[in-house]
Amino acid sequence: MLKNCSDQSKGSKYTACRKIDENVDFEVNGLPAVKRVVRMCAVEGEPDRPCYYKAGFGGRVNVCHCFEDGCNSASVPAAAVGLAAVGVLLALRVA
């Protein structure tokens, strides 16, 4: 789903799109291992260094910034799988 960053709370302060790939490799503090992607509007970004990688105990993240409209979008198959999963969870909750 394409989000207009100008409609967000900080509006025109957003200058970039951000995509964060998070990987938690094993259970930490009772939280399960997980792999997820977070997409958001960004206030800052470095055009000469579009991505950076951080790693620490039990996890790692790859953060990328881009500056064109819709540049951090999900692929259609990934979006379809995500929507299907939400539908199944909602169906189970209603039942």
Backbone as CSV, one residue per row, in Angstrom:
resi,resn,N_x,N_y,N_z,CA_x,CA_y,CA_z,C_x,C_y,C_z
1,MET,0.847,-1.170,0.000,0.000,0.000,0.000,0.897,1.239,0.000
2,LEU,0.686,2.107,-0.957,1.475,3.326,-1.076,0.947,4.361,-0.091
3,LYS,1.844,4.920,0.709,1.477,5.899,1.730,2.052,7.254,1.340
4,ASN,1.235,8.295,1.407,1.693,9.648,1.128,2.310,10.210,2.404
5,CYS,3.617,10.388,2.407,4.302,10.858,3.609,3.882,12.264,4.009
6,SER,3.421,13.070,3.064,2.957,14.424,3.381,1.725,14.402,4.266
7,ASP,0.977,13.290,4.239,-0.219,13.162,5.068,0.105,12.702,6.487
8,GLN,1.351,12.350,6.767,1.752,11.872,8.085,1.929,13.048,9.039
9,SER,2.127,12.757,10.322,2.180,13.801,11.349,3.295,14.830,11.129
10,LYS,4.444,14.426,10.596,5.526,15.387,10.364,5.490,15.960,8.958
11,GLY,4.556,15.485,8.149,4.294,16.029,6.823,5.504,16.304,5.970
12,SER,5.712,17.576,5.649,6.744,17.960,4.685,8.168,17.747,5.197
13,LYS,8.349,17.391,6.466,9.696,17.124,6.976,10.275,15.837,6.399
14,TYR,9.415,14.931,5.918,9.900,13.675,5.360,10.582,13.936,4.032
15,THR,11.782,13.410,3.885,12.550,13.625,2.666,12.948,12.325,1.980
16,ALA,12.661,11.182,2.606,13.102,9.899,2.056,12.142,8.795,2.467
17,CYS,12.320,7.637,1.842,11.616,6.418,2.238,12.649,5.513,2.894
18,ARG,12.221,4.713,3.868,13.140,3.824,4.577,12.591,2.407,4.540
19,LYS,13.482,1.452,4.336,13.140,0.036,4.415,14.125,-0.604,5.379
20,ILE,13.598,-1.294,6.391,14.436,-1.947,7.390,14.163,-3.443,7.347
21,ASP,15.191,-4.223,7.059,15.112,-5.682,7.145,15.660,-6.067,8.511
22,GLU,14.794,-6.600,9.387,15.190,-6.982,10.738,15.267,-8.496,10.843
23,ASN,16.320,-8.985,11.457,16.487,-10.414,11.692,16.882,-10.627,13.143
24,VAL,16.038,-11.314,13.895,16.371,-11.749,15.244,16.642,-13.238,15.109
25,ASP,17.884,-13.645,15.351,18.324,-14.989,15.014,17.872,-16.078,15.980
26,PHE,17.626,-15.724,17.224,17.190,-16.719,18.201,16.406,-16.018,19.298
27,GLU,15.745,-16.790,20.141,14.924,-16.216,21.208,15.793,-15.353,22.121
28,VAL,15.310,-14.141,22.399,16.010,-13.212,23.276,14.991,-12.626,24.241
29,ASN,15.260,-12.721,25.532,14.375,-12.171,26.568,12.934,-12.632,26.400
30,GLY,12.748,-13.880,26.034,11.405,-14.432,25.885,10.716,-14.099,24.575
31,LEU,11.366,-13.329,23.717,10.789,-12.993,22.415,11.329,-13.967,21.372
32,PRO,10.473,-14.439,20.468,10.903,-15.458,19.505,11.804,-14.893,18.407
33,ALA,12.537,-15.802,17.772,13.304,-15.432,16.584,12.312,-14.975,15.521
34,VAL,12.666,-13.933,14.788,11.730,-13.388,13.801,12.512,-12.709,12.676
35,LYS,11.896,-12.679,11.515,12.439,-11.945,10.371,11.303,-11.075,9.855
36,ARG,11.524,-9.770,9.746,10.453,-8.887,9.269,11.035,-7.722,8.486
37,VAL,10.155,-7.096,7.731,10.509,-5.919,6.944,9.608,-4.778,7.395
38,VAL,10.212,-3.638,7.679,9.472,-2.448,8.094,9.718,-1.374,7.046
39,ARG,8.642,-0.784,6.546,8.742,0.306,5.570,8.121,1.554,6.180
40,MET,8.768,2.703,5.979,8.261,3.936,6.585,8.778,5.159,5.853
41,CYS,8.201,6.295,6.196,8.697,7.577,5.723,9.889,7.947,6.611
42,ALA,10.853,8.672,6.054,12.057,9.004,6.811,12.342,10.496,6.748
43,VAL,12.787,11.038,7.867,13.155,12.444,7.938,14.564,12.636,7.389
44,GLU,15.426,11.645,7.594,16.811,11.742,7.156,17.174,10.574,6.258
45,GLY,18.184,10.774,5.485,18.751,9.736,4.646,19.989,10.303,3.995
46,GLU,20.929,9.449,3.682,22.174,9.905,3.077,22.231,9.430,1.628
47,PRO,22.053,10.323,0.656,22.070,9.911,-0.752,23.355,9.200,-1.165
48,ASP,24.492,9.574,-0.557,25.757,8.940,-0.925,25.983,7.616,-0.193
49,ARG,25.167,7.303,0.798,25.243,6.026,1.521,23.814,5.523,1.724
50,PRO,23.218,4.940,0.680,21.801,4.585,0.754,21.471,3.465,1.737
51,CYS,22.431,2.585,2.044,22.155,1.472,2.961,23.267,1.337,3.991
52,TYR,22.897,0.855,5.176,23.898,0.488,6.171,23.412,-0.736,6.927
53,TYR,24.352,-1.439,7.528,24.102,-2.713,8.186,24.581,-2.617,9.623
54,LYS,23.770,-3.123,10.559,24.164,-3.175,11.967,23.886,-4.575,12.482
55,ALA,24.753,-5.051,13.344,24.554,-6.366,13.950,24.950,-6.291,15.413
56,GLY,24.295,-7.109,16.203,24.585,-7.177,17.621,24.174,-8.532,18.151
57,PHE,24.140,-8.666,19.455,23.796,-9.934,20.083,22.415,-10.399,19.641
58,GLY,22.363,-11.469,18.898,21.094,-12.094,18.534,20.365,-11.509,17.354
59,GLY,20.887,-10.461,16.736,20.131,-9.890,15.629,20.945,-8.972,14.747
60,ARG,20.314,-8.578,13.653,20.958,-7.694,12.694,19.894,-6.941,11.913
61,VAL,20.244,-5.777,11.423,19.331,-4.989,10.598,20.083,-4.433,9.401
62,ASN,19.386,-4.342,8.299,19.885,-3.674,7.106,18.900,-2.540,6.834
63,VAL,19.382,-1.310,6.849,18.534,-0.132,6.683,18.894,0.545,5.367
64,CYS,17.887,0.774,4.529,18.110,1.444,3.241,17.172,2.636,3.106
65,HIS,17.693,3.703,2.509,16.909,4.900,2.218,16.871,5.104,0.713
66,CYS,15.760,5.621,0.232,15.646,5.980,-1.176,14.814,7.256,-1.262
67,PHE,14.860,7.919,-2.397,14.337,9.279,-2.467,13.300,9.516,-3.554
68,GLU,12.836,8.464,-4.210,11.799,8.606,-5.231,10.475,8.097,-4.666
69,ASP,9.367,8.598,-5.166,8.053,8.148,-4.709,7.903,6.643,-4.889
70,GLY,7.475,5.952,-3.824,7.195,4.520,-3.887,8.413,3.631,-4.017
71,CYS,9.598,4.139,-3.727,10.824,3.376,-3.989,11.086,2.252,-2.995
72,ASN,10.387,2.194,-1.867,10.614,1.120,-0.900,9.446,0.140,-0.863
73,SER,8.779,-0.023,-1.972,7.569,-0.849,-2.018,7.878,-2.334,-1.889
74,ALA,6.853,-3.084,-1.486,6.945,-4.542,-1.405,6.646,-5.114,-2.776
75,SER,7.185,-6.288,-3.031,6.838,-6.961,-4.279,5.392,-7.431,-4.185
76,VAL,4.743,-7.604,-5.305,3.341,-8.036,-5.310,3.165,-9.371,-4.599
77,PRO,4.010,-10.399,-4.832,3.826,-11.662,-4.099,3.955,-11.491,-2.587
78,ALA,4.904,-10.691,-2.126,5.064,-10.489,-0.690,3.842,-9.796,-0.108
79,ALA,3.327,-8.809,-0.801,2.135,-8.111,-0.327,0.940,-9.049,-0.303
80,ALA,0.801,-9.893,-1.308,-0.322,-10.836,-1.364,-0.251,-11.836,-0.222
81,VAL,0.935,-12.341,0.072,1.092,-13.288,1.178,0.764,-12.602,2.498
82,GLY,1.220,-11.372,2.659,0.922,-10.634,3.884,-0.563,-10.402,4.068
83,LEU,-1.249,-10.021,3.009,-2.695,-9.810,3.098,-3.427,-11.113,3.378
84,ALA,-2.985,-12.204,2.777,-3.606,-13.503,3.028,-3.428,-13.907,4.486
85,ALA,-2.248,-13.671,5.039,-1.998,-14.016,6.440,-2.892,-13.202,7.366
86,VAL,-3.051,-11.930,7.081,-3.940,-11.086,7.891,-5.374,-11.596,7.803
87,GLY,-5.802,-11.976,6.606,-7.149,-12.517,6.430,-7.371,-13.774,7.238
88,VAL,-6.404,-14.670,7.247,-6.522,-15.912,8.020,-6.586,-15.603,9.508
89,LEU,-5.737,-14.706,9.977,-5.751,-14.348,11.395,-7.081,-13.724,11.804
90,LEU,-7.613,-12.859,10.963,-8.915,-12.256,11.264,-10.016,-13.306,11.273
91,ALA,-9.967,-14.241,10.339,-10.972,-15.302,10.284,-10.906,-16.171,11.531
92,LEU,-9.710,-16.481,11.998,-9.560,-17.291,13.206,-10.047,-16.539,14.439
93,ARG,-9.829,-15.254,14.456,-10.249,-14.453,15.607,-11.774,-14.350,15.681
94,VAL,-12.433,-14.249,14.534,-13.893,-14.134,14.484,-14.549,-15.463,14.834
95,ALA,-13.941,-16.563,14.414,-14.533,-17.892,14.616,-14.537,-18.326,16.051
